[in-house]
Amino acid sequence: MIIHTKEELPILLDYCKATPYSDAKPGGDFYKIKSQTFCFPDGTIQTREYIDKRKASVVIPITEDKNVVFVIQPIALSEEGSLIEFPAGYWELNEDGLQAGKRELSEETGYVPEKILYLGSHYQDPGSIKQKVDVYLALNCKKLHKQKLDKGEFIKYVEIPYDLALELMDEGYLKDANSYIALSKSNRVLQKQYKKQQYNIKNKSCK
């Protein structure tokens, strides 16, 4: 489906919301907490704890119609219970960032890009996570197949006009840090490409 106004978004977010079912308790299997000592410039030795997890990729999919593809899913640990984000996920064994990004895009949305660009990487939370997140811009995406979700995944995908996507970022609807950074990176790249296209068109018209 395509969202054309901001007023449509809260309905989907509420539909995808996760709500607490029990109280929090110690323990866990997915993440592991490790500790490591470091020597600082003043000579002191300090211990830091961090979450040990796999690297991840996030993808900004843009369709042939210049719509941005987002996913909306339950995010149990967020205050809202659900968030609007870009397709993203952890690298599987023997994958690199590009392979992981393409796979997550395909599985979560069923869209396949004509071209994909690497936009760099960033730390999601450098105070507690060592691994960086790779960012990719997927261009001229087409819906080629159904979602292929893992057991327990609940994901809705939507197309949003690019200008409206920027409004969502500016007005605080886009709360996921990875998605916010990714959209900021993609906007700079697309603006440069647009200016270059304009320049080429002007030069051609002058001949």
C-alpha positions as CSV (number, residue, x, y, z in Angstrom):
1,M,0.0,0.0,0.0
2,I,1.0,3.6,-0.5
3,I,0.7,6.3,2.3
4,H,0.0,9.8,1.0
5,T,-0.6,11.6,4.3
6,K,1.0,11.6,7.8
7,E,-2.5,11.0,9.3
8,E,-2.5,7.4,7.8
9,L,0.7,6.4,9.6
10,P,-0.5,6.3,13.3
11,I,-3.2,3.8,12.3
12,L,-0.6,1.3,10.9
13,L,1.8,1.9,13.8
14,D,-1.0,1.2,16.3
15,Y,-2.0,-2.0,14.4
16,C,1.6,-3.3,14.5
17,K,2.2,-2.5,18.2
18,A,3.7,-4.9,20.7
19,T,2.4,-4.6,24.3
20,P,4.0,-5.9,27.5
21,Y,2.9,-9.4,28.5
22,S,5.1,-10.0,31.6
23,D,7.5,-8.2,33.9
24,A,11.2,-8.0,32.9
25,K,13.6,-10.6,34.3
26,P,17.3,-11.4,34.0
27,G,18.7,-13.7,31.3
28,G,18.7,-14.0,27.5
29,D,19.9,-16.0,24.6
30,F,20.1,-13.7,21.5
31,Y,22.6,-11.1,22.9
32,K,25.7,-11.8,24.9
33,I,27.2,-9.2,27.3
34,K,31.0,-9.2,27.3
35,S,33.5,-7.1,29.3
36,Q,37.0,-5.9,28.2
37,T,39.7,-3.7,29.7
38,F,41.3,-0.7,27.9
39,C,44.2,1.5,28.6
40,F,43.3,5.2,28.3
41,P,45.6,8.2,27.4
42,D,46.1,9.1,31.1
43,G,47.4,5.6,31.9
44,T,44.3,4.3,33.7
45,I,42.9,0.9,33.0
46,Q,39.2,0.8,32.7
47,T,36.6,-1.9,32.0
48,R,33.9,-1.6,29.5
49,E,30.9,-3.8,29.0
50,Y,29.4,-4.3,25.5
51,I,26.7,-6.2,23.6
52,D,28.3,-8.9,21.4
53,K,26.3,-9.3,18.2
54,R,26.6,-9.6,14.5
55,K,27.2,-6.8,12.0
56,A,24.0,-5.4,10.4
57,S,22.9,-3.7,7.2
58,V,20.1,-1.2,6.5
59,V,18.6,-0.4,3.1
60,I,16.8,2.6,1.7
61,P,14.6,1.2,-1.1
62,I,13.3,3.7,-3.7
63,T,10.9,2.5,-6.4
64,E,10.7,3.4,-10.0
65,D,8.0,5.9,-9.1
66,K,10.3,7.6,-6.6
67,N,8.5,6.3,-3.6
68,V,10.4,5.1,-0.5
69,V,9.6,1.7,0.9
70,F,9.4,1.5,4.7
71,V,8.6,-1.4,7.0
72,I,6.4,-1.1,10.1
73,Q,6.8,-3.7,12.7
74,P,6.4,-4.4,16.5
75,I,9.4,-3.1,18.4
76,A,8.7,-4.4,21.9
77,L,11.4,-2.4,23.7
78,S,10.4,1.0,22.3
79,E,8.0,3.2,24.2
80,E,5.6,3.2,21.3
81,G,5.6,-0.6,20.8
82,S,6.0,-0.2,17.0
83,L,8.2,1.9,14.7
84,I,8.5,2.8,11.0
85,E,11.9,1.8,9.7
86,F,13.9,0.7,6.7
87,P,14.5,-2.9,5.9
88,A,17.5,-4.0,8.0
89,G,19.0,-7.0,9.6
90,Y,22.1,-8.9,10.8
91,W,24.6,-10.5,8.5
92,E,24.3,-14.3,8.2
93,L,27.3,-16.6,8.1
94,N,29.6,-16.0,5.1
95,E,27.6,-12.9,4.1
96,D,29.0,-9.4,3.5
97,G,27.0,-6.2,4.0
98,L,25.7,-6.0,0.5
99,Q,24.5,-9.6,0.4
100,A,22.8,-9.1,3.8
101,G,21.1,-5.9,2.7
102,K,19.7,-7.4,-0.5
103,R,18.5,-10.4,1.4
104,E,16.8,-8.4,4.1
105,L,15.1,-6.2,1.5
106,S,13.8,-9.2,-0.4
107,E,12.6,-11.1,2.6
108,E,11.0,-8.2,4.4
109,T,9.3,-6.6,1.4
110,G,9.6,-8.7,-1.7
111,Y,11.2,-5.7,-3.6
112,V,14.3,-6.2,-5.7
113,P,16.5,-3.2,-6.8
114,E,17.9,-2.5,-10.2
115,K,21.0,-0.8,-8.6
116,I,22.3,-0.6,-5.1
117,L,24.9,1.9,-3.7
118,Y,27.0,1.7,-0.6
119,L,26.6,4.9,1.5
120,G,29.1,4.1,4.3
121,S,28.7,2.8,7.8
122,H,28.0,4.2,11.3
123,Y,27.9,3.1,14.9
124,Q,24.4,2.5,16.3
125,D,25.5,2.9,19.9
126,P,29.3,3.2,20.3
127,G,29.0,3.2,24.0
128,S,27.7,-0.4,24.2
129,I,28.0,-1.9,20.7
130,K,31.3,-2.5,18.8
131,Q,29.9,-3.4,15.4
132,K,29.0,-0.8,12.7
133,V,25.9,-0.8,10.6
134,D,26.3,-0.6,6.8
135,V,24.0,1.6,4.8
136,Y,22.8,0.9,1.2
137,L,20.6,2.9,-1.2
138,A,18.6,0.6,-3.4
139,L,17.3,2.3,-6.6
140,N,14.5,1.5,-9.1
141,C,13.1,-1.2,-6.8
142,K,10.3,-3.5,-8.1
143,K,7.9,-5.7,-6.2
144,L,8.8,-9.1,-7.6
145,H,7.6,-11.6,-5.0
146,K,5.9,-12.0,-1.6
147,Q,7.5,-11.5,1.8
148,K,9.6,-14.3,3.1
149,L,9.4,-13.7,6.9
150,D,11.1,-15.7,9.6
151,K,9.0,-17.5,12.2
152,G,7.8,-14.9,14.7
153,E,8.3,-11.9,12.3
154,F,5.4,-9.5,11.8
155,I,6.2,-6.9,9.2
156,K,4.0,-4.6,7.1
157,Y,5.6,-2.6,4.2
158,V,4.4,0.7,2.7
159,E,5.4,3.0,-0.1
160,I,5.7,6.7,0.9
161,P,6.5,9.6,-1.5
162,Y,10.0,10.8,-1.0
163,D,9.0,14.4,0.1
164,L,6.7,12.9,2.7
165,A,9.4,10.6,3.9
166,L,11.6,13.6,4.6
167,E,8.7,15.3,6.5
168,L,8.4,12.2,8.6
169,M,12.1,12.5,9.5
170,D,11.9,16.2,10.2
171,E,8.8,16.0,12.3
172,G,9.9,13.1,14.5
173,Y,7.9,10.2,13.1
174,L,11.1,8.4,12.1
175,K,12.6,7.4,15.5
176,D,14.8,4.5,14.6
177,A,18.4,5.9,14.6
178,N,19.6,3.6,11.8
179,S,16.8,4.7,9.5
180,Y,17.2,8.3,10.4
181,I,20.9,8.3,9.6
182,A,20.3,6.2,6.4
183,L,17.7,8.6,5.1
184,S,20.0,11.6,5.8
185,K,22.8,9.9,3.9
186,S,20.6,9.0,0.9
187,N,19.1,12.5,0.7
188,R,22.6,14.0,0.3
189,V,23.5,11.5,-2.5
190,L,20.2,12.0,-4.3
191,Q,20.4,15.8,-4.1
192,K,23.9,15.7,-5.7
193,Q,22.6,13.4,-8.5
194,Y,19.7,15.7,-9.1
195,K,21.9,18.8,-9.4
196,K,24.3,16.9,-11.7
197,Q,21.3,15.9,-13.9
198,Q,20.1,19.5,-14.0
199,Y,23.6,20.7,-15.0
200,N,23.8,18.1,-17.8
201,I,20.4,19.1,-19.1
202,K,21.3,22.8,-19.1
203,N,24.6,22.1,-21.0
204,K,22.8,20.1,-23.6
205,S,20.2,22.8,-24.1
206,C,23.0,25.4,-24.7
207,K,24.5,23.5,-27.6
